[in-house]
Amino acid sequence: MSKHFRPWKIDDVQLLPPSVQDYVPNDHMSRLIVSLVRESLDLGVIVGSYRSEVGQPPFDPRLMTALLLHGYASGLYSSRRIARACVERADFMMMVAGDPPDFRTISDFRKRHLDGLAALFVQVLKLAEKAGLVKLGHVALDGTKIKANASRHKAMSYERMKKREAELAAEVDRWLRAAEAADREEDGLHGERRGDELPDWVADKQKRLEKLRQAKAALEAEARAAAEEERRRRHKAEQERQAAGRKKNGPAPAEPSDAPAPKAQRNFTDPESRILKTKDGFIQGYNAQAAVDGAHQIIVAQTLTNSSSDQAQLTPLLDEIRANLGRNPDEVSADAGYCSAANLRTIGRRRIEGYIATGRQKHGTKSATAAKAAKPGSLIARMSTKLRRAGYRSRYRLRKQIVEPVFGQIKQARGFRQFLLRGIDKVKAQWALICTAHNLAKLARHP
């Protein structure tokens, strides 16, 4: 008895041409993104940048925007991988309608319209709010370290720069002196050549010497700016002390130095990135920040810095929440990296119920180490008491289950572990795109 199978119609020709959208399910995320780009998102800034009608017509900016948003929401960040998906994956083939752009076109579009694409974060956030995904009842803040498009082995300390600069300068000078002496004796042997042309290795070392000097000068400029800022801060504090009639306690602090610290480093590939400490060691990267709404894990504010500390990012995140949605959250939670008296005062002035850890707490202990050093009655001491009294019922426990899964979805599920662009402004825009894609993925799953 023979077995019957469903016919494999790979060679059959369809009688009627299908629509490209027929190959994608109705509830697929790509359909939502196409619909939002065509009907809901304002792309006036991007579309308005096209002027010339000379030459081959460019791809529709709406198509390119939808393609990039869907790529980021699907875990495809490289222009080459997105271009490959346009000829291999049905959802991307549907978007481009059988007319795929090449990877260079995708890359150039992203590069040209990076700021306009980053600005879509607020528009998508407001769409999520209209859909009922944003409540601003409890918002959790956190930061995550992400690798830059640079190796930490391409960084050099200021002390090493000074030593290497002297070595390279001496080496190039020795060759130039030798070439000058040889030229006087062998001038007739070189014909049309002068005889004093620099060989490739010298030219390369001259380029390295120039790059070293530029990096060294940049570190020195940063050190001078930091010292000047510290002098202004001390002068302002002294004026406030005198106006309040308070006595000066303790010895005078040392004068800020205009010279960089010997171990101050600068990366030659991406000078604005920094060496940051993570739980898995040190990376050359950036500190990406996000404020996540507790209702549906929507990112309601995002920013990025090259500082390893989170402390200075609380106020900018709260400011962005207010700017994006027009109101403050009811509650805010954050880990010990955001704890400072200034941040606790900021939360109090804005009438936000705060739950900020006052220090790292080991399992089995009753109090955090930072709170022990706080003065009784201070803001930090009161926050520590507030968290300790609530115990396991504290609202602070919501932080981990709100914000940390979001970073897991971005870095693990969608595989974003390294920025593709260089320079803090471009990296900020790419992080905004990543957060936009995350919110789009949440919108697509909303019933």
Summary of the structure (lengths in Angstrom):
residues: 447
radius of gyration: 28.8
end to end distance: 48.4
largest distance: 105.1
contacts: 1272
relative contact order: 0.14
helix: 54%
strand: 11%
